[in-house]
Amino acid sequence: MKRVSFYLVIFLLGLLLISCGQKEKEVTVEVGSTEATLTIPGGWAERDTMGTEGVLLYYRKDRSSVMLRKEPYSDAEADLETVAQDHISDNYNTVQFIEDVEDATVGGKDAKKFVFNCKVGTFQMTYQYLVFKLDGDVYALTYSSLKDAYKEHLPEFEAILASLQFAQ
């Protein structure tokens, strides 16, 4: 009986530790000359961005990811939608846009929303790519997932997007 009680206590402690790691957290990152604050739901793990040019924030859950990055083109480009679409086509393999480009908002900033499928290595992926201008630079907030699992974490990404605020 003592052995069963011991294992039960260990099991409950393990569950408690796991649940503690599942809490949402508020994250603040520098974006140009301002700060962006967003809420990351529980279960998303921060990933190292070292060596990845322009990446300001990178979180993963299962085979899905959320990333905020400074893009390598400027807002001086005449048509952000065209430039962003060209950038996507030039930097992702076998791109297939699956929705029309939409106007969107990222933290109160006007944005363009692209949803597309592409191939990354041997994986078929779906991306939601939201591109916006801030202080003379272009940034993208992206959600990506395996094509067949895209909808699984989409509500969590939408919550992250809704929580994003820029300091005034």
C-alpha positions in Angstrom: 0.0 0.0 0.0 2.9 2.4 0.8 4.4 1.7 -2.6 1.1 2.5 -4.4 0.7 5.7 -2.3 4.3 6.7 -3.2 3.7 6.2 -6.9 0.4 8.1 -6.7 2.1 11.1 -5.1 4.9 11.0 -7.7 2.2 10.8 -10.5 0.3 13.8 -9.0 3.5 15.8 -8.7 4.3 15.1 -12.3 0.9 16.2 -13.4 1.2 19.4 -11.3 4.6 20.2 -12.9 3.2 19.6 -16.4 0.2 21.8 -15.7 2.4 24.6 -14.4 4.3 24.6 -17.7 1.0 25.0 -19.6 0.1 28.5 -18.3 -0.1 31.3 -20.8 2.5 34.0 -20.6 2.9 37.6 -21.6 5.9 38.3 -23.8 7.4 41.6 -24.8 9.9 42.0 -27.7 11.5 45.1 -29.3 10.1 45.8 -32.7 11.9 48.7 -34.3 11.8 51.6 -32.0 8.8 50.3 -30.0 7.8 47.2 -28.0 5.3 44.6 -28.9 3.5 42.7 -26.1 1.6 39.5 -26.8 0.1 36.6 -24.8 1.4 33.1 -25.7 -1.0 30.3 -24.7 0.1 27.4 -22.6 1.9 24.6 -24.3 3.8 26.8 -26.8 7.6 26.5 -26.3 10.0 29.4 -27.0 12.6 28.5 -29.6 16.1 29.9 -30.0 16.3 32.4 -32.8 20.1 32.7 -32.9 21.4 32.7 -36.4 18.0 33.3 -37.9 18.2 36.8 -39.4 15.4 39.2 -38.4 13.5 36.8 -36.1 12.2 38.6 -33.0 10.0 35.9 -31.6 9.7 32.2 -32.3 7.4 29.7 -30.5 6.4 26.1 -31.4 3.8 23.6 -30.5 3.8 20.2 -32.0 4.6 20.8 -35.7 3.2 24.4 -35.6 5.0 27.6 -35.2 4.4 31.3 -34.6 7.1 33.8 -35.7 7.5 37.5 -35.7 10.3 38.8 -37.9 11.6 41.9 -39.6 11.5 41.3 -43.4 14.4 42.0 -45.7 12.4 44.6 -47.7 11.3 48.1 -46.8 8.1 50.0 -46.7 9.5 52.2 -49.4 8.3 49.6 -51.9 5.4 51.0 -53.9 3.0 48.1 -53.4 3.5 46.1 -50.2 1.0 43.4 -51.3 2.9 42.8 -54.6 6.3 42.9 -52.9 5.2 40.6 -50.1 3.6 38.1 -52.6 6.8 38.1 -54.7 8.9 37.5 -51.5 6.7 34.6 -50.5 6.9 33.1 -54.0 10.7 33.6 -54.1 11.4 32.1 -50.6 9.1 29.2 -50.2 8.9 26.1 -52.4 5.9 25.2 -54.5 3.7 28.0 -53.2 0.0 27.7 -53.8 -2.1 30.6 -52.5 -5.3 29.1 -51.1 -7.1 32.3 -50.2 -7.3 35.8 -51.8 -5.1 38.4 -50.1 -7.1 40.1 -47.4 -6.7 43.4 -45.5 -6.0 42.6 -41.8 -4.8 44.3 -38.7 -1.8 43.4 -36.5 -1.7 45.2 -33.2 -3.7 48.1 -34.7 -1.4 48.4 -37.8 -2.8 47.8 -41.3 -1.6 44.5 -42.7 -2.0 42.2 -45.6 -2.9 38.6 -44.9 -1.7 35.7 -47.2 -2.6 32.1 -46.7 -0.7 29.5 -48.7 0.5 26.0 -48.9 4.1 25.1 -49.7 6.6 22.4 -49.3 9.3 22.6 -46.6 11.7 19.7 -47.0 9.4 16.7 -47.3 6.5 18.3 -45.4 3.4 19.9 -46.9 2.9 23.1 -44.9 0.2 25.8 -44.6 1.2 29.3 -43.7 -0.7 32.4 -42.6 1.6 35.3 -43.3 0.5 38.8 -42.0 2.8 41.6 -43.3 2.7 45.1 -41.9 4.7 48.3 -41.8 6.2 49.9 -38.7 8.6 52.8 -38.4 9.8 52.5 -42.0 10.3 48.7 -41.8 8.3 45.7 -42.8 7.5 42.9 -40.4 5.7 39.6 -40.7 3.8 37.6 -38.1 3.4 34.1 -39.4 1.6 31.0 -38.3 2.7 27.7 -39.9 1.7 24.1 -39.5 1.6 20.8 -41.3 -1.1 21.2 -43.9 -3.3 18.5 -42.4 -3.0 20.0 -38.9 -3.3 23.7 -39.8 -6.7 24.2 -38.2 -5.7 22.4 -34.9 -3.7 25.4 -33.5 -5.3 28.1 -35.6 -7.5 29.4 -32.7 -4.5 29.8 -30.5 -2.7 31.7 -33.2 -5.8 33.9 -33.6 -5.7 34.6 -29.8 -2.0 35.5 -30.0 -2.8 37.9 -32.9 -5.7 39.4 -31.0 -3.5 40.0 -27.9 -0.7 41.8 -29.8 -0.2 45.4 -28.8 2.4 47.9 -29.7 3.6 50.5 -27.2 2.4 54.0 -28.1 
